[in-house]
């Protein structure tokens, strides 16, 4: 499960792994996870060891 914020729905939600559309390795220790919310909107979440935001980092 991923805790994300959807700008279009204006709310936080938990999304299961089957909502992941793509993973992008942007740099060593920086991963962008592209997902769809329950309404079908695209949500990007930054993850990885070099992210300076504590906890889940919705973008």
Helices and strands as residue ranges (DSSP letters): E 2-6, E 11-15, G 17-19, E 20-27, E 30-36, E 42-47, E 57-58
